[in-house]
């Protein structure tokens, strides 16, 4: 009888451990979804600034149509993106186009002095900082999740439950270069 009670206690402890481990992994997975949502919100905020930026710049830069077409194409790609990966690809294209825009804007002193343009550039800079923070939070959540499904003994529970490793957010080479916004 004592052996039976001992085995029963061990089974209950093992069962509780499995439940705790499973719930912990689910919590970490939800953190990833939350941080991915934050990235999407920041990307949307950033892309929503672009029409005003383009309108303001277009008033001064009438003959720079190709530049504005590239920005418009990046916005279209973002609006039609189905996944965060596609949104990040559109963001990369936008970064390239914005770098070009700011480089060309250097040749338009009246544009650089426009109050609306300055405000938009400031808002864009703030949004970039928030997006960077959201990406860091995303990578932290991914790292915690990956660690939790790879260490013993939780890797056993993760394997049984079908949890898979997730990829960290990485930026393209072009995004590693700072977008230079001069006021």
Long-range contacts (C-beta under 8 A, 24 or more apart in sequence): 17-153, 18-157, 21-153, 21-154, 21-157, 21-158, 22-157, 22-161, 24-148, 24-154, 25-145, 25-148, 25-149, 25-154, 25-157, 25-158, 25-161, 25-163, 28-141, 28-144, 28-145, 28-148, 29-145, 29-163, 31-141, 31-144, 31-145, 32-138, 32-141, 32-142, 32-145, 32-166, 34-141, 35-134, 35-137, 35-138, 35-140, 35-141, 36-84, 36-138, 38-134, 38-137, 38-138, 39-84, 39-88, 39-131, 39-134, 39-135, 39-138, 39-169, 40-84, 40-87, 41-134, 42-127, 42-130, 42-131, 42-134, 43-78, 43-87, 43-88, 43-91, 43-131, 45-127, 45-130, 46-91, 46-94, 46-124, 46-127, 46-128, 46-131, 47-75, 47-78, 47-79, 47-90, 47-91, 47-94, 49-120, 49-123, 49-124, 49-127, 50-75, 50-94, 51-75, 52-116, 52-120, 53-101, 53-117, 53-120, 53-121, 53-124, 56-111, 56-114, 56-116, 56-117, 56-120, 57-101, 57-105, 57-111, 57-117, 60-108, 60-110, 60-111, 60-114, 61-104, 61-105, 61-108, 61-111, 64-104, 67-97, 67-100, 67-101, 67-104, 70-96, 70-97, 70-100, 71-97, 71-98, 71-101, 88-169, 91-175, 92-171, 92-172, 92-174, 92-175, 95-174, 95-175, 95-179, 96-174, 98-124, 98-179, 99-174, 99-177, 99-179, 99-180, 102-179, 102-180, 102-181, 102-182, 103-180, 106-182, 112-182, 112-183, 118-183, 121-181, 121-183, 122-183, 124-181, 125-181, 128-179, 135-169, 135-171, 138-169, 139-168, 139-169, 142-166, 142-167, 142-168, 142-169, 143-168
